[in-house]
Amino acid sequence: FDLAAQKLGIEVAFLSELTQGRAEVRHVVVEELEALVSRMSAGLGDGAEASARQRALALFVLSVGGLAVARAARRTGMSDEVLEACLAFARDALSSQAIEG
């Protein structure tokens, strides 16, 4: 799990703060999430800004969800399979975006 998180460059520890933290903490987490999504969408090439933001959000949520499921299935073959599926899907999405762009 930790290696996968490093490969994806995603820190998922803050997610519990979105549901359990105080309003001030959630505000800071959402600001950080906005900044991350902005950086990701800027790197997603040409096209409409809203479309790049949507792709960035989708890739982020896919990554975080995949890591959460892989963590839940830790020490099983399913854990690696989930991570590999998420990475393959993200790569396909990015490469088809590059072809369309």
VEXDREN-2710 file (C-alpha; in Angstrom, 1 decimal):
% VEXDREN-2710
k/r/px/py/pz
1/PHE/0.0/0.0/0.0
2/ASP/2.7/2.5/1.0
3/LEU/4.6/1.9/-2.2
4/ALA/1.4/2.4/-4.3
5/ALA/0.7/5.7/-2.5
6/GLN/4.3/6.8/-3.3
7/LYS/3.9/5.8/-7.0
8/LEU/0.6/7.7/-7.3
9/GLY/1.9/10.7/-5.3
10/ILE/-1.3/10.7/-3.3
11/GLU/-1.5/11.2/0.5
12/VAL/-4.8/9.8/1.6
13/ALA/-4.5/10.2/5.4
14/PHE/-6.3/13.6/5.3
15/LEU/-9.5/12.1/3.9
16/SER/-10.9/11.1/7.3
17/GLU/-10.7/14.8/8.2
18/LEU/-13.3/15.6/5.5
19/THR/-15.9/13.6/7.4
20/GLN/-14.7/13.7/10.9
21/GLY/-12.8/16.9/11.3
22/ARG/-14.0/20.2/12.6
23/ALA/-15.2/22.7/10.0
24/GLU/-12.0/24.7/10.1
25/VAL/-10.0/21.5/9.4
26/ARG/-12.3/20.5/6.5
27/HIS/-11.9/24.0/5.1
28/VAL/-8.1/23.6/5.0
29/VAL/-8.4/20.1/3.5
30/VAL/-10.7/21.3/0.8
31/GLU/-8.4/24.2/0.0
32/GLU/-5.5/21.7/-0.4
33/LEU/-7.7/19.5/-2.5
34/GLU/-8.6/22.5/-4.8
35/ALA/-4.9/23.3/-5.2
36/LEU/-4.0/19.7/-6.0
37/VAL/-6.8/19.4/-8.6
38/SER/-5.8/22.7/-10.1
39/ARG/-2.2/21.5/-10.5
40/MET/-3.4/18.2/-12.0
41/SER/-5.8/19.9/-14.4
42/ALA/-3.1/22.3/-15.6
43/GLY/-1.0/19.2/-16.6
44/LEU/-3.8/17.6/-18.6
45/GLY/-3.2/19.4/-21.8
46/ASP/-5.2/21.5/-24.1
47/GLY/-9.0/21.6/-24.1
48/ALA/-11.7/23.2/-22.1
49/GLU/-10.7/24.2/-18.5
50/ALA/-13.9/22.6/-17.1
51/SER/-13.1/19.3/-19.0
52/ALA/-9.5/19.3/-17.6
53/ARG/-10.8/19.9/-14.1
54/GLN/-13.4/17.1/-14.5
55/ARG/-10.6/14.7/-15.7
56/ALA/-8.4/15.8/-12.8
57/LEU/-11.1/15.2/-10.2
58/ALA/-11.9/11.8/-11.7
59/LEU/-8.3/10.7/-11.7
60/PHE/-7.8/11.9/-8.2
61/VAL/-10.9/10.1/-6.9
62/LEU/-10.0/7.0/-8.8
63/SER/-6.6/7.0/-7.2
64/VAL/-7.8/7.7/-3.7
65/GLY/-10.6/5.1/-4.0
66/GLY/-8.2/2.6/-5.4
67/LEU/-5.8/3.1/-2.6
68/ALA/-8.6/2.8/0.0
69/VAL/-9.8/-0.4/-1.4
70/ALA/-6.3/-1.8/-1.8
71/ARG/-5.6/-0.9/1.8
72/ALA/-8.8/-2.7/2.9
73/ALA/-7.7/-5.8/0.9
74/ARG/-4.1/-5.6/2.2
75/ARG/-2.2/-8.9/2.3
76/THR/-4.4/-10.4/-0.4
77/GLY/-3.9/-10.7/-4.2
78/MET/-6.9/-8.4/-4.6
79/SER/-4.9/-5.5/-3.2
80/ASP/-2.3/-5.6/-6.0
81/GLU/-5.0/-6.3/-8.6
82/VAL/-7.0/-3.2/-7.5
83/LEU/-3.9/-1.0/-7.7
84/GLU/-2.9/-2.4/-11.1
85/ALA/-6.5/-1.8/-12.5
86/CYS/-6.5/1.8/-11.3
87/LEU/-3.1/2.5/-12.7
88/ALA/-4.1/0.9/-16.1
89/PHE/-7.3/2.8/-16.2
90/ALA/-5.6/6.1/-15.4
91/ARG/-2.9/5.5/-18.0
92/ASP/-5.5/4.6/-20.6
93/ALA/-7.5/7.7/-19.8
94/LEU/-4.5/9.9/-20.1
95/SER/-3.2/8.4/-23.3
96/SER/-6.6/8.6/-25.0
97/GLN/-6.8/12.2/-23.9
98/ALA/-3.4/12.8/-25.5
99/ILE/-4.6/11.2/-28.7
100/GLU/-7.8/13.3/-28.8
101/GLY/-5.9/16.5/-27.9
END
